[in-house]
Amino acid sequence: MWSWVLAYRNLGRNKRRSLATGLAIGAGFIGLLLISAYLYRAQLALQASTVYLNNKGHLALFKKDSLFEFTYRPSRYVITLEEQNKIAQIIKDLEPDIEFTGRYLTGTGLINYHNKSTPFIATAVEPDVYKRILNHTEVNTWTPDWVFPETVNDAGKFLENPSLVSITESMGILLGKEPPFTKYNEDERTIQLIGKSFYGELNAIDSELGLRHTTGMALAEDTSLLLSLAQLQSLYATDGIQYWAIFLKDASNIKRIQKEFQKRLKEQNLNIDVFPYYDEEWGAYYVGSIGFLFVIACFFVVLICGAVVLSVVNTTTLGIYERHKEIGTLRATGFPPRAIYSLFWKENLILSLFSLTAGYICAEWIASAVNAANIKFQPPGTQGDIRFVLITKAQITLILGLIVLFINFISTIIAVRRTTKANIVNLLSASGG
């Protein structure tokens, strides 16, 4: 106990140096917390966008090789109605872990309005699933900037009128129709969707402009089209689907549910693959974005930790130089090097705990201020502005605190080790202290 009291008192022997070291540790911790808060929020937003708004689900069931071959030979890689019935039974068996599911079909074609046409890349959804996604808690919490308020309010219109389609504002401008589309009469909202059926025949259906949406990705804004599953099946003359998305109650169970699906699909002799949303082939945008953020985070973490290490090593080394006689006296009275290591480490530990506490309070205050400021920015590759939000997490804060303490421990050992092993006579005769 005496060593802790001595360590605490030693901090006051050079208050300026202790303050400088504490500020370096605290500032480094604030930087780490703010970076982690941004990355944590970005990861949650990307996850919610990928799983829900981009309709990938936590898991997605595809015909084997369909992920690459469906676009070229859809009739061969479509999940047939018979296969859908078998999958539905498997989903029923796993119902306790599943929140809801959705069947999807994608395709390309032309959207035509009078004398104007533009290509589309369509995603066909089940109307009730579409409404459920837009009103989902994860979407409302993490990606509110990528959903228009009127889109959420009008989501039920797909159920009332299955012939409605949802287009982006960019596509509306290409067609000469700016949202909101409710300002146009019924004839002015009527459009035609033109495409090639799965059997190679040209087909067309009448649809109606009703909703607008945003993909959140700039490259997809000019071509994105959402419509009901029944409409796209009618255009392509099929009753099949491209994939079946599974939305889980608890995302932490993905691997377990994936294995269970694979097992049961094999038992049913279904040639179906199961992909999680973070699979490199299925969720390329999510994986690429997370990878980019991780690299940026590592760069800043190395810089911050390096600055903390240099600060602690420098100030500790200066303190040791001034205390050579003290260290020599301790050695002469029988204190082993390990006890001296412990004394200096306890000094840095006490200082670090004060600094980490102050740093945590400052980081929380900064995060609250930034969130309240409602700052808008546009990340590269995204469509429209989003709020700059910082979200701290207790587990991440604890881990980062332990990392800083470990860095300080290593820094202290580096600074103290050489001096404590020096000759006692040399230490006692040193000019410092």
PAGUGU-43011 format. One record per residue (C-alpha): residue number from 1; residue in one letter; z, x, y. Coordinates in steps of 0.25 Angstrom, whole numbers. Each point is the difference from the previous one (the first is absolute). Example, Ala and Ser with C-alpha at 12.3 -4.5 7.8 and 13.67 -1.06 7.14 Angstrom:
1|a|31|49|-18 .
2|s|-2|6|14 .
//
This chain:
1|m|0|0|0 .
2|w|3|12|9 .
3|s|-14|5|-1 .
4|w|-6|-14|5 .
5|v|10|1|12 .
6|l|-4|14|3 .
7|a|-15|-3|-1 .
8|y|2|-12|10 .
9|r|7|9|10 .
10|n|-10|11|-1 .
11|l|-11|-10|5 .
12|g|8|0|13 .
13|r|0|15|2 .
14|n|-14|0|5 .
15|k|-3|-14|5 .
16|r|-13|3|6 .
17|r|-6|6|-13 .
18|s|6|-12|-8 .
19|l|-6|-10|9 .
20|a|-14|7|-1 .
21|t|1|0|-15 .
22|g|5|-14|-1 .
23|l|-12|-5|10 .
24|a|-10|7|-9 .
25|i|5|-6|-12 .
26|g|1|-14|6 .
27|a|-13|1|7 .
28|g|-7|4|-14 .
29|f|7|-12|-7 .
30|i|-5|-9|11 .
31|g|-14|5|-2 .
32|l|1|-2|-15 .
33|l|6|-14|1 .
34|l|-11|-5|10 .
35|i|-11|6|-8 .
36|s|6|-6|-13 .
37|a|2|-14|7 .
38|y|-15|0|5 .
39|l|-5|4|-14 .
40|y|9|-10|-7 .
41|r|-5|-11|9 .
42|a|-15|4|-2 .
43|q|2|1|-15 .
44|l|5|-14|0 .
45|a|-11|-5|9 .
46|l|-10|6|-9 .
47|q|6|-5|-12 .
48|a|1|-14|5 .
49|s|-15|0|6 .
50|t|-5|6|-13 .
51|v|7|-10|-10 .
52|y|-1|-12|8 .
53|l|-10|0|12 .
54|n|-10|8|-8 .
55|n|3|-9|-13 .
56|k|2|11|-9 .
57|g|13|-4|-6 .
58|h|11|9|-6 .
59|l|-9|0|-12 .
60|a|-15|-4|-2 .
61|l|-7|-3|-13 .
62|f|-14|4|-2 .
63|k|-10|0|-11 .
64|k|-1|14|-5 .
65|d|-9|9|9 .
66|s|-2|-12|9 .
67|l|6|8|12 .
68|f|-13|8|1 .
69|e|-10|-8|-7 .
70|f|3|-15|5 .
71|t|-9|2|12 .
72|y|-12|4|-8 .
73|r|1|-9|-12 .
74|p|10|-11|4 .
75|s|-4|-10|-12 .
76|r|4|11|-10 .
77|y|13|4|6 .
78|v|5|-14|5 .
79|i|13|-5|-7 .
80|t|-5|-13|-7 .
81|l|7|-13|0 .
82|e|4|2|-14 .
83|e|7|13|3 .
84|q|6|-6|12 .
85|n|7|-10|-9 .
86|k|6|11|-8 .
87|i|5|8|12 .
88|a|6|-13|5 .
89|q|9|-1|-12 .
90|i|4|15|1 .
91|i|4|-3|15 .
92|k|8|-12|-5 .
93|d|8|8|-10 .
94|l|3|10|11 .
95|e|3|-10|11 .
96|p|15|4|2 .
97|d|-6|13|7 .
98|i|-12|-6|7 .
99|e|1|-7|14 .
100|f|-14|-5|-1 .
101|t|-14|4|-4 .
102|g|-14|-2|6 .
103|r|-14|1|-5 .
104|y|-11|7|8 .
105|l|-15|2|1 .
106|t|-7|9|9 .
107|g|-15|1|4 .
108|t|-10|3|10 .
109|g|-11|-9|7 .
110|l|-5|-5|13 .
111|i|7|-10|10 .
112|n|-10|-8|8 .
113|y|2|-8|12 .
114|h|-13|-6|6 .
115|n|-9|12|3 .
116|k|11|11|-1 .
117|s|5|7|-13 .
118|t|9|11|-4 .
119|p|4|6|-13 .
120|f|14|-3|-6 .
121|i|10|6|-10 .
122|a|7|-13|-5 .
123|t|14|-1|-7 .
124|a|2|-13|-6 .
125|v|14|-5|-2 .
126|e|7|-12|-5 .
127|p|4|-9|12 .
128|d|15|-2|-4 .
129|v|1|15|-2 .
130|y|-6|3|13 .
131|k|10|-9|7 .
132|r|12|6|-8 .
133|i|-4|14|4 .
134|l|-2|-2|15 .
135|n|14|-7|0 .
136|h|7|11|-9 .
137|t|12|7|5 .
138|e|-6|14|-2 .
139|v|-12|-3|9 .
140|n|9|-7|11 .
141|t|9|12|0 .
142|w|-9|12|-1 .
143|t|-14|-4|4 .
144|p|1|-11|10 .
145|d|-10|8|9 .
146|w|-11|-2|-10 .
147|v|1|-15|-1 .
148|f|-3|-9|11 .
149|p|10|-11|3 .
150|e|-11|-11|-1 .
151|t|-5|6|-13 .
152|v|14|-3|-6 .
153|n|1|-14|6 .
154|d|-14|-3|-5 .
155|a|2|6|-14 .
156|g|1|-14|-7 .
157|k|-14|-4|5 .
158|f|-6|7|-12 .
159|l|8|-10|-8 .
160|e|-5|-12|8 .
161|n|-14|5|1 .
162|p|-5|10|-11 .
163|s|-13|2|7 .
164|l|6|7|12 .
165|v|-2|15|1 .
166|s|8|11|8 .
167|i|-7|11|8 .
168|t|4|11|9 .
169|e|-1|-1|15 .
170|s|-11|11|-1 .
171|m|-8|-8|-10 .
172|g|1|-12|9 .
173|i|-6|8|12 .
174|l|-11|4|-9 .
175|l|-3|-14|-3 .
176|g|2|-5|14 .
177|k|13|-7|-3 .
178|e|12|4|7 .
179|p|14|-5|-5 .
180|p|7|-9|0 .
181|f|-11|-8|-8 .
182|t|7|-13|2 .
183|k|-7|-1|14 .
184|y|-13|-2|-7 .
185|n|-5|-14|-6 .
186|e|-2|-1|-15 .
187|d|-15|3|1 .
188|e|2|13|8 .
189|r|11|4|-11 .
190|t|-10|-1|-11 .
191|i|-5|13|-6 .
192|q|-8|4|-13 .
193|l|5|11|-10 .
194|i|-12|6|-7 .
195|g|1|9|-12 .
196|k|-5|4|-14 .
197|s|6|-7|-12 .
198|f|5|7|-12 .
199|y|-13|-4|-7 .
200|g|-9|7|11 .
201|e|-4|-13|7 .
202|l|1|-2|15 .
203|n|10|-11|4 .
204|a|6|-6|12 .
205|i|12|-9|4 .
206|d|4|-7|13 .
207|s|14|4|5 .
208|e|8|-2|13 .
209|l|6|9|10 .
210|g|15|-3|1 .
211|l|9|12|0 .
212|r|0|14|5 .
213|h|7|12|-6 .
214|t|1|15|2 .
215|t|-1|11|-11 .
216|g|9|10|8 .
217|m|-11|10|-3 .
218|a|-11|3|11 .
219|l|-11|3|-10 .
220|a|1|-13|-7 .
221|e|1|-9|12 .
222|d|-15|-3|1 .
223|t|-2|-5|-14 .
224|s|13|-6|-5 .
225|l|-1|-14|-5 .
226|l|11|-9|-7 .
227|l|-3|-13|-7 .
228|s|5|-8|-12 .
229|l|-2|5|-14 .
230|a|-8|-13|-3 .
231|q|-10|3|11 .
232|l|-4|14|-4 .
233|q|0|-4|-15 .
234|s|-10|-11|4 .
235|l|-8|10|8 .
236|y|-1|9|-12 .
237|a|-1|-11|-10 .
238|t|12|5|-9 .
239|d|14|-5|-4 .
240|g|5|14|-2 .
241|i|8|9|9 .
242|q|0|15|3 .
243|y|15|2|-1 .
244|w|13|-7|-1 .
245|a|11|5|10 .
246|i|15|0|-4 .
247|f|10|-1|11 .
248|l|14|4|-5 .
249|k|14|-4|4 .
250|d|5|14|0 .
251|a|-10|11|3 .
252|s|9|10|-7 .
253|n|-4|-6|-14 .
254|i|-15|3|2 .
255|k|0|11|-11 .
256|r|8|-8|-10 .
257|i|-9|-13|2 .
258|q|-13|8|0 .
259|k|4|6|-14 .
260|e|4|-14|-5 .
261|f|-14|-6|5 .
262|q|-7|11|-7 .
263|k|7|-2|-13 .
264|r|-2|-15|0 .
265|l|-15|1|5 .
266|k|-2|10|-12 .
267|e|6|-10|-10 .
268|q|-9|-11|5 .
269|n|-12|10|-2 .
270|l|-3|-2|15 .
271|n|-8|12|6 .
272|i|8|0|13 .
273|d|5|11|9 .
274|v|13|-1|8 .
275|f|0|7|13 .
276|p|12|1|10 .
277|y|-3|-1|15 .
278|y|3|15|2 .
279|d|-10|5|-11 .
280|e|-10|10|6 .
281|e|-12|-8|-4 .
282|w|5|-14|3 .
283|g|8|3|13 .
284|a|-8|11|6 .
285|y|3|-3|14 .
286|y|15|-2|-3 .
287|v|1|14|-7 .
288|g|-8|7|10 .
289|s|8|-5|12 .
290|i|13|3|-7 .
291|g|-5|14|-4 .
292|f|-4|3|15 .
293|l|14|-5|5 .
294|f|7|8|-10 .
295|v|-8|13|4 .
296|i|3|-3|15 .
297|a|15|-2|-4 .
298|c|1|13|-8 .
299|f|-6|8|12 .
300|f|11|-6|10 .
301|v|11|1|-10 .
302|v|-3|15|-2 .
303|l|-1|2|15 .
304|i|14|-7|2 .
305|c|7|7|-12 .
306|g|-5|13|4 .
307|a|5|-2|14 .
308|v|14|-4|-5 .
309|v|0|12|-9 .
310|l|-3|10|11 .
311|s|10|-6|9 .
312|v|11|0|-10 .
313|v|-3|14|-5 .
314|n|-1|6|14 .
315|t|13|-6|5 .
316|t|7|3|-13 .
317|t|-4|14|1 .
318|l|4|2|14 .
319|g|14|-6|-4 .
320|i|1|9|-11 .
321|y|-3|12|8 .
322|e|11|-4|10 .
323|r|10|-2|-12 .
324|h|-3|13|-7 .
325|k|15|5|1 .
326|e|5|-14|-4 .
327|i|-9|1|-13 .
328|g|5|14|-2 .
329|t|14|-4|1 .
330|l|-2|-12|-9 .
331|r|-6|10|-10 .
332|a|11|10|2 .
333|t|11|-10|-3 .
334|g|-7|-4|-13 .
335|f|-9|-11|3 .
336|p|-13|1|-9 .
337|p|-14|-2|6 .
338|r|0|-14|-7 .
339|a|12|-5|9 .
340|i|-7|5|12 .
341|y|-13|-7|-4 .
342|s|9|-13|-1 .
343|l|6|2|13 .
344|f|-13|1|8 .
345|w|-6|-11|-9 .
346|k|12|-9|4 .
347|e|-2|3|14 .
348|n|-15|-4|-1 .
349|l|3|-12|-8 .
350|i|10|-6|10 .
351|l|-10|3|11 .
352|s|-11|-6|-8 .
353|l|7|-13|-3 .
354|f|3|-2|15 .
355|s|-14|3|3 .
356|l|-6|-9|-11 .
357|t|9|-12|4 .
358|a|-4|2|15 .
359|g|-15|2|-4 .
360|y|1|-13|-9 .
361|i|5|-8|12 .
362|c|-10|5|9 .
363|a|-12|-2|-10 .
364|e|5|-15|-2 .
365|w|1|-2|16 .
366|i|-14|6|1 .
367|a|-6|-8|-11 .
368|s|6|-13|6 .
369|a|-5|4|14 .
370|v|-14|3|-5 .
371|n|-1|-13|-8 .
372|a|5|-8|12 .
373|a|-11|6|9 .
374|n|-10|-7|-9 .
375|i|-10|12|1 .
376|k|-14|-2|-5 .
377|f|-9|10|-6 .
378|q|-13|1|-8 .
379|p|1|9|-12 .
380|p|-13|7|-4 .
381|g|-9|-9|-9 .
382|t|8|-13|3 .
383|q|-5|-12|7 .
384|g|8|-5|12 .
385|d|13|5|6 .
386|i|13|0|-8 .
387|r|15|1|4 .
388|f|6|14|-1 .
389|v|13|-3|-8 .
390|l|10|9|-6 .
391|i|8|-5|-12 .
392|t|12|9|-5 .
393|k|5|-1|-14 .
394|a|14|4|-5 .
395|q|-5|7|-12 .
396|i|-10|8|7 .
397|t|10|4|11 .
398|l|10|5|-10 .
399|i|-10|8|-7 .
400|l|-5|6|13 .
401|g|15|3|3 .
402|l|2|7|-13 .
403|i|-13|8|2 .
404|v|5|5|14 .
405|l|14|4|-6 .
406|f|-7|8|-11 .
407|i|-9|7|10 .
408|n|12|3|9 .
409|f|7|6|-13 .
410|i|-11|9|-3 .
411|s|-2|4|14 .
412|t|15|4|1 .
413|i|0|8|-13 .
414|i|-13|7|5 .
415|a|8|4|13 .
416|v|13|3|-7 .
417|r|-3|7|-13 .
418|r|-4|14|6 .
419|t|12|1|9 .
420|t|10|-4|-10 .
421|k|-5|11|-9 .
422|a|1|11|10 .
423|n|10|11|-1 .
424|i|14|-4|5 .
425|v|2|12|9 .
426|n|-13|-2|7 .
427|l|4|-15|2 .
428|l|13|4|6 .
429|s|-6|11|9 .
430|a|-11|-10|5 .
431|s|-1|-2|15 .
432|g|-2|-15|-1 .
433|g|11|-10|0 .
//
